[in-house]
Amino acid sequence: MSQSSNAVRRLALVGGKSAAKLPQYMHRRGDMLYFKRKIPADAADAFPAFKEQVWKALGTNLLAKAKVRLAVEVTEFNLTLAAFRRNKAAQERDQEREPAPPGLALVGGRSGEAQTQGLLEAVRPAVASATVEIAALALPAASPSTEPRPLGQAVVGQEAQLEADRLKLLRSLEAGLEQLRLMTQGAESAVPASPARSRAEQKLQHSPLATAVAPRVVGPTQTLMHLLEDWKQTQTRPRTISAYETAVMEFRKLHGTIPVEAITRPMVRAYRDHLIDQGLSKGTIENRIGFLSTLIRHGMTELVEHLAGNPFERIGVVGASGLKPKKDRRAYEVWELNLLYASELYTQGYRPEGQSIDAAYWLPLMGPFVGGRIEELCQLAISDVQSINGVWCLRICNLDEDQKLKNEGSFRRVPLHDELIKCGFLAYAAKVAAAGHRRLFPTLSNRNANEIYSNSPGKWWGRYCDRIGLTDHRLDYHSFRYLMKQRLGLCGVENEPRDALLGHWASDSNAKRVYMRAEENQYPFPSLVAAMKKLRYDELRIEHLYVAHPYEGVGEHLVR
């Protein structure tokens, strides 16, 4: 084996440390990985334990784990920075409205509010249980007859020496508190040791905070943010990730950055009550508590195995006052569909401006006859319009890299209903294919926060329903899915083929619902064809939407 091959092998054995480019803000020193980020000049006081840059050990030399912890540190840095700047701006506005009285001194060159924010954001759990010690250490009395003042309150300087002593003591306390925070996070070390930091550590050992506050945990301490970032590694749906992030940030805002071990059921109930006060519905509150419960269960498999239980489980919402009524979605009535298909969209050539120009026409027509979720339809490719043994169908799948499904069971083929073909759906698909487009609705884009193609048509649909008088808040695009499921049952379709058409399938060999996992494990297609032929809407009036040549261009441009 050549020397170069040996070198490559050695790099592979150590995880490719030199070959792999480290992410932004990650730094390697020896075998350890660190979070390293420069502190903006206008926010030096937001991170009192550091001078020009923040150094924090990530507690691992494994790049994959370090990336998860790095994401947490970046988020915490950004949140601390944003909070500091908001407080600073608010303070400046207050000073403009009411100038400070003469002789008012600022401790450490910062206002009391900014100083308090900087400390509490960094070590909120420690400060919460040691307020008396902090107040006594931070602001000693100016004279034997003066009462101690609360932490962060500006004091009137009486003697220059006394003020200097206070400043020195406060900075020492800040350094000690920061070191305590790192200890509770399980970090082996913060930055390459300096004499000043070593002195701060020695002082901390003799401080009441060292014994009164530091929690006892097993292994590196994890927060909900750590669990979230680790969970995100296996997720593909941006909307789901965003929902979980919302719950984590809400809980953090209410209780601060605390270890998972420190989360108690009273904290969870306080979070539930906070959501109730916001006027959220029972379902939304249950979902958000469920999201955090899922993160705990995820973490208990490896990150926080020592937890005795999940504090988010069995937190009741029933009976709580102030709950917003749950949105009780319902199916469309046929008369409402007739109102829709007689509206300007289908009788006067109206088309919305922007991305939804073509999708706006076809999505409401596909709803009662396909029963798909709006994103499943918006992301369809031309290749998903298929013919199997002479039967045209739509393949609902995630075979393209920009296609996503709610779950594996959503993969299915839905035979095209004759009414949809009579309205010119195949002719439309052939026309799009002839123009060289890859996707069925080429004007739709997934360049949005949730990375979904249905972002624009979903918003348009709600506005258009209000415009034509369908104002019932229980109606949305998903109501088409309810309608088709309901109608299939009324038309005599059995549960199995009905559920298979909608994206899940109950097996005879399994007592509970199981899901089709891929294309090779599908419900028999001939049974789906027979079920679709039974689907009828005799009261529906869409004859005016039929086209003269429903198969125009199909043989030439669509694959049979």
Helices and strands as residue ranges (DSSP letters): H 3-13, E 26-29, E 32-38, G 41-46, E 53-57, H 63-97, G 107-109, H 112-128, H 131-138, H 160-184, H 195-205, H 208-212, H 224-232, H 238-255, G 260-262, H 265-277, H 282-300, H 334-341, H 344-347, H 359-370, H 374-378, G 382-384, E 385-388, E 391-396, G 408-410, E 412-415, H 418-422, H 425-434, H 455-468, H 478-490, H 495-502, H 525-534, G 543-545, H 554-557
